[in-house]
Amino acid sequence: MITGGNSGIGKATALEIAKRGGTVHLVCRNKERAEAAKEEIVKESNKEEIFVHILDMSRPKMILEFADKFQQENNKLDVLINNAGCMINQRELTADGLESNFATNTLGTYILTTALMPLLKKNEAARVITVSSGGMLVQKLNISDLQFKTGQFDGTMAYAQNKRQQVIMTEQWAKMHKEIHFSSMHPGWADTPAVRTSMPDFYEKMKNRLRTEGQGADTVVWLAISNVQSQHPSGLFFQGMAEQKVQLSLSEIVKEVAEQQDRQTVEAQDNNNLLRYLQAQLSKQEKEKQVVLKELRTIEKQIYQAEDESENEGQLCTDLESQIWSLIASNSKLKFIIQEEEEKYVKLLSGYDKYRKKILAHKEFIGQLESKNPIMMQLEEKMLMMQKLKAKKKELVADLQNPEGNIIKQVQGEITDLKAKLSEIKEAINEKSVLLIKEQERHAQLRKEIEVQNKRCEAILKRLYCQLNKVQSNKRHWTWDMQQMEKTAAHLRRCLGNAV
Ligand SMILES: NC(=O)c1ccc[n+]([C@@H]2O[C@H](COP(=O)([O-])OP(=O)(O)OC[C@H]3O[C@@H](n4cnc5c(N)ncnc54)[C@H](OP(=O)(O)O)[C@@H]3O)[C@@H](O)[C@H]2O)c1
C-alpha cells in the first residue's frame, strides 16, 4: 500500500513494485489523478492488480474508516509506504480545524499506520516505510506547538518539523512494535510536482541537478522489497541505497563504492545547498520577524495613543452630550416662551385690530369735527375768497389789457377808501397805545406803594414779635416768682402749724 501513489516518487515506487510483481494499493485523494496513475502503471508494468482507494490523508476520521474497511476486505498487508506529503506555505486549517501540513504529514501518517497495525502484524515480515526528508535536519523535535499556532508561520519550517516528527515516530514504533520493521528515509532531491510548486526558488537553482522521480524512488523500493534491508535494525533513517553494496563482487563493490561516494558527495553538496537555502530563508525570516516586531511595537504605541485619544474624545463627548442636553432643555424652554409670545402676539394683533378700527373711527370723527370747526370754516371761506380774488385778478388782467376799462378806476377808488380807513384805524391804535402806557405807569406806581406798605407791615410784625418775646419772658419770671412765693407760703404755713 502506498499513499500519494498517483504522482512523483509515490507513482514511481508503485510502478517499480508492480513491475517486480507486487500487488499495489494506491491511496490517493483525487479519483481522476488516481485512475490516470493506475492506468499508466497497469500499462507499463503489465500488472493488473493495481487498486485505487480514495482517501484524504488530512482527515483523521476518514483514515480510520478506510483502515477498518481495508482490514475487513483484505487479510494481508506486506508493506505500508507512507509517501503522501505536502508543503503548504500559508497556515491553512482543514475541515477539522487542524493545520494542514501537520494533519497530512504527521497525524495522517500516524493514524493510518497505527490503524493498520493489526493487519500488518498478521504478516511475519511486514514493513512500514515513511518517506521523510533531509529537510528535517534543520529542525529539532518540537511538541509544544504541533499546530504552529505561535510565531510567524513558515511553511518550509513546518514541513521540516513534520518530517522530523515522522523520523521520531518511526523510531518509537520500532521500539513498541517489534513484529513490524520500520524505516524512514530521504529520497534525495528529485524533480517532482511537490518540489516545483512548493519550493520554486530551490527548484530554479537546482533543477539541472535534481534526480528523476524514478531515482527518487530507488531507496524506498529497496526498503520495501530487499531481503538484506530487513537485516538492518528497525527504526533507522536512510539516505541512499545500501542494497547494491552487498550484492556486487569486490572490484565492482570498490567501483560502486567510488560511484556511491561521488553520488553521496553530490548529495551532500545538494544537502549543503539546501541547508544554506534553508538557513538563508531562516535569516530572512528572522529579519522579517524583527521588522514585524518593530512594526508591532509602533502599532502597539499607536494603539495606546489611539486609546488615550479615544478616552479624551469620550470625555469630550460626555461633556458635549451634557452641553447638548442643557441646550436641548433651554431650547425647549425657549420654544415654550416663543409659543407663549406667539399667543400673546396673536392676542395683541386682535387687540391692535380693534384699536385700528377705533382709530379709523376717531379719524373719521375728527374729520367730521374739523369740517365743523370755525377755523376750518374760516379756512373754507378764505379759500372761497381766494377763488373769488383769483377770478377778479383774471378780470383785472383782462382789464389791463383793455385800457379803456372801468374796473381799474373802481378798484383805485376802493383802494383810496381803504387807505383812509386804514389811517383812521392807525390813529385809534395810537390813542389806545398812549392810554396803555399811562395805565402801565399807574400800575408801576401802585406796585411801589404796595411794596412800601409791605415793608411797613413787616416792621410792625417784627416789633410785635419782640414785644411778644418780652411778654413771654416776663411771664416765665412771674411764674417762677409765684412758685417761690408758694414755697415760702407753704414753709410759713408749716412754721405756723408747729407754733400752734
Ligand atoms: N521530491 C523530493 O525531492 C523530495 C525530497 C524529500 C522528501 N520528499 C517526500 O516525498 C514524498 C512524495 O513527494 P513528491 O516529491 O513525489 O511530490 P508529489 O509528486 O507532489 O507527490 C505528493 C503526493 O502526496 C499526495 N498527497 C498530498 N497531500 C495528500 C492528502 N492530504 N491526502 C492524500 N494524498 C496527498 C499527492 O496527491 P495529489 O496528487 O492529489 O496532490 C501526491 O500524490 C513526500 O512525502 C515528500 O515530502 C520528496
Ligand as a Chemical Component Dictionary entry (heavy atoms), coordinates in Angstrom:
data_LIG
# 
_chem_comp.id                   LIG 
_chem_comp.type                 NON-POLYMER 
_chem_comp.pdbx_formal_charge   0 
_chem_comp.three_letter_code    LIG 
# 
loop_
_chem_comp_atom.comp_id 
_chem_comp_atom.atom_id 
_chem_comp_atom.alt_atom_id 
_chem_comp_atom.type_symbol 
_chem_comp_atom.charge 
_chem_comp_atom.model_Cartn_x 
_chem_comp_atom.model_Cartn_y 
_chem_comp_atom.model_Cartn_z 
_chem_comp_atom.pdbx_ordinal 
LIG N1  N1  N 0  10.813 15.294 -4.340 1  
LIG C1  C1  C 0  11.761 15.481 -3.486 2  
LIG O1  O1  O 0  12.859 15.975 -3.778 3  
LIG C2  C2  C 0  11.505 15.093 -2.060 4  
LIG C3  C3  C 0  12.507 15.345 -1.133 5  
LIG C4  C4  C 0  12.283 14.987 0.169  6  
LIG C5  C5  C 0  11.104 14.365 0.530  7  
LIG N2  N2  N 1  10.149 14.133 -0.388 8  
LIG C6  C6  C 0  8.880  13.498 0.050  9  
LIG O2  O2  O 0  8.449  12.589 -0.907 10 
LIG C7  C7  C 0  7.074  12.386 -0.806 11 
LIG C8  C8  C 0  6.458  12.429 -2.202 12 
LIG O3  O3  O 0  6.590  13.728 -2.721 13 
LIG P1  P1  P 0  6.901  14.033 -4.234 14 
LIG O4  O4  O 0  8.141  14.815 -4.269 15 
LIG O5  O5  O -1 6.834  12.774 -5.046 16 
LIG O6  O6  O 0  5.729  15.036 -4.600 17 
LIG P2  P2  P 0  4.378  14.827 -5.372 18 
LIG O7  O7  O 0  4.660  14.304 -6.741 19 
LIG O8  O8  O 0  3.651  16.072 -5.286 20 
LIG O9  O9  O 0  3.629  13.739 -4.531 21 
LIG C9  C9  C 0  2.927  14.030 -3.351 22 
LIG C10 C10 C 0  1.790  13.056 -3.241 23 
LIG O10 O10 O 0  1.169  13.206 -1.987 24 
LIG C11 C11 C 0  -0.208 13.282 -2.223 25 
LIG N3  N3  N 0  -0.897 13.995 -1.171 26 
LIG C12 C12 C 0  -0.602 15.207 -0.689 27 
LIG N4  N4  N 0  -1.500 15.521 0.271  28 
LIG C13 C13 C 0  -2.364 14.491 0.385  29 
LIG C14 C14 C 0  -3.508 14.226 1.187  30 
LIG N5  N5  N 0  -3.959 15.102 2.073  31 
LIG N6  N6  N 0  -4.152 13.071 1.038  32 
LIG C15 C15 C 0  -3.746 12.161 0.121  33 
LIG N7  N7  N 0  -2.674 12.348 -0.666 34 
LIG C16 C16 C 0  -1.993 13.518 -0.530 35 
LIG C17 C17 C 0  -0.320 13.987 -3.550 36 
LIG O11 O11 O 0  -1.627 13.886 -4.075 37 
LIG P3  P3  P 0  -2.155 14.922 -5.180 38 
LIG O12 O12 O 0  -1.582 14.474 -6.486 39 
LIG O13 O13 O 0  -3.627 14.760 -5.069 40 
LIG O14 O14 O 0  -1.651 16.241 -4.764 41 
LIG C18 C18 C 0  0.738  13.304 -4.321 42 
LIG O15 O15 O 0  0.232  12.133 -4.803 43 
LIG C19 C19 C 0  6.563  13.431 0.098  44 
LIG O16 O16 O 0  6.295  12.945 1.394  45 
LIG C20 C20 C 0  7.697  14.412 0.172  46 
LIG O17 O17 O 0  7.728  15.071 1.393  47 
LIG C21 C21 C 0  10.317 14.493 -1.689 48 
# 
loop_
_chem_comp_bond.comp_id 
_chem_comp_bond.atom_id_1 
_chem_comp_bond.atom_id_2 
_chem_comp_bond.value_order 
_chem_comp_bond.pdbx_ordinal 
LIG N1  C1  SING 1  
LIG C1  O1  DOUB 2  
LIG C1  C2  SING 3  
LIG C2  C3  SING 4  
LIG C2  C21 DOUB 5  
LIG C3  C4  DOUB 6  
LIG C4  C5  SING 7  
LIG C5  N2  DOUB 8  
LIG N2  C6  SING 9  
LIG N2  C21 SING 10 
LIG C6  O2  SING 11 
LIG C6  C20 SING 12 
LIG O2  C7  SING 13 
LIG C7  C8  SING 14 
LIG C7  C19 SING 15 
LIG C8  O3  SING 16 
LIG O3  P1  SING 17 
LIG P1  O4  DOUB 18 
LIG P1  O5  SING 19 
LIG P1  O6  SING 20 
LIG O6  P2  SING 21 
LIG P2  O7  DOUB 22 
LIG P2  O8  SING 23 
LIG P2  O9  SING 24 
LIG O9  C9  SING 25 
LIG C9  C10 SING 26 
LIG C10 O10 SING 27 
LIG C10 C18 SING 28 
LIG O10 C11 SING 29 
LIG C11 N3  SING 30 
LIG C11 C17 SING 31 
LIG N3  C12 SING 32 
LIG N3  C16 SING 33 
LIG C12 N4  DOUB 34 
LIG N4  C13 SING 35 
LIG C13 C14 SING 36 
LIG C13 C16 DOUB 37 
LIG C14 N5  SING 38 
LIG C14 N6  DOUB 39 
LIG N6  C15 SING 40 
LIG C15 N7  DOUB 41 
LIG N7  C16 SING 42 
LIG C17 O11 SING 43 
LIG C17 C18 SING 44 
LIG O11 P3  SING 45 
LIG P3  O12 DOUB 46 
LIG P3  O13 SING 47 
LIG P3  O14 SING 48 
LIG C18 O15 SING 49 
LIG C19 O16 SING 50 
LIG C19 C20 SING 51 
LIG C20 O17 SING 52 
# 
